[in-house]
């Protein structure tokens, strides 16, 4: 576990150095704090904040996950026919095709509550990055 924390801390420090300038060693103190926090998992306060940002908690089979839901986050608006098919869709305030709405709904992004790690899965890789970026933005804002 210690190696994983240190590796993660150096990755955070290097990214901070790229973004803000300077050397990675200058950021290692704060990066270590962040890496240890990530290794311990999410607190209940963080979980509640993420649920307010559009995540849905799922606990089953000894797993505790937070799934990102575009509709609950207010980013994707979908109206459906009685049959369940999409009749109208809007993404971030702009009308989109039903096909794109289905592809966006098909992207699954979740956070393991015990480790704080984010995972994603999608059949359509093209739109995966959009949903992952939105989920990361929600995670960083807590």
N, C-alpha and C positions, 0 to 999 in steps of 0.2 A: 504494500500500500504506500509506503514511504516513497518508493521510486516513482510511482504514478503521480503522487502529489508534487514531487520535485519537477518531474517532466512537464506537468501541467503548468506549474508556476513559471518555468522558463519560457514556455510557449506564450503565456499571458504577458510576461515581461518583454519578450521580443516584439509582440504585437503592439504593446504600448510604446516601445521605442520607435517603431515604424510610424505610428500614428502621431506621437507628440514630439519626436526627436530625442536625441541623446543616446545613451547606451542602455542595454537591457539590465545591466547590473544596478543601475540607478532605480529601477522599478521593482527589483526582486522582493523587497520587503512587503510592499502592498500586494504583489502578485502571490506571495506565499500565503498571506492572510486569505486572499480570494480562493486559492487552490484548496486550503484546508476547509474553508466554508463549503466549497463544492463537494469535497470528499465526505463531509458529514451528512450531506443530503439537504433537503429543504426543510425549513421550519414550518410549523403550522401557520404562522403569520404569513410566510411567503406563499404557502399553498392557497390561503384565503385570498391573497392579493392576485394570484394567477387566475383563480376561479372568477374573480371580478373582471379580469381582462379577457375572458372568453375561453378559458380552459374548462374541461369537464373531468372530474375525478372518477377513476375507475379502479376498483379494488376487487380482485378475484384471483383465485389460484395462487395465493401468496404473493401477488404483485400489487403494487400501488403506483398507478400512473396518472398523469394529467394529460389528456388529449386536447389539442388545440382545435377549436371549433370556429370556423370563419363566420358562420351565421350568428353564433352567440356573441362573438367579438364585435358584431355590427359591421363587418367588412363585406359580407356577401348577403344579399337579400334575394330570396327565392320565393316565388309564388308557384303553387302546384295545382294541377287539375285533381279531381277526385281520384283518378287512377294512380296518382303519385308522380306522373310525369311533370316536368318543369314547363310552366306556362310563361314565366317571366323571370329574368335574372338580372341583377345589378351587382357590380363589384366596385367598391369604393365610390359609389355614387354614379357610376357610368354603366349604361346598359351593355350587356355582353351576350354572346350567343349561348344557347342552352348547352351546346357541346362543351364550351369552355367552362361553364358552371359545373357540369358533371365531372370534368377533369379536375377542377379545383377541389371539389368535394371528395374526389378519389385519393387525394394526397393525405396521408396520415402522419401527423407529427405529434410526438409525445415526449414527456419528461418522466424519467424514473424518479419518484419522490425520494427513494432511499439513497440514491447516488447523486441526483441532480443532473445527470447526463441527459442530453436531448438526442432522440432518435427520429428517423423519418423513413417512410416507405411510400412509393408511388409507382403506378404502372406507367404513368406519363412523366418522364423525367423533365420534360420541358417546363412544366408548371410547378415542379417540386420546389425549385429554388425560391419562387415567389412566396409560397406558403411558409417555407422554413424561415425566410427572412422576416416575415411578419411575426412568426412565433418567437424568434430571437429578440425582436424589438420589444415584444410584450414582456419577455423574461428579463431583459435588461432594464426595463422601466420600474421594476419592483425594488 
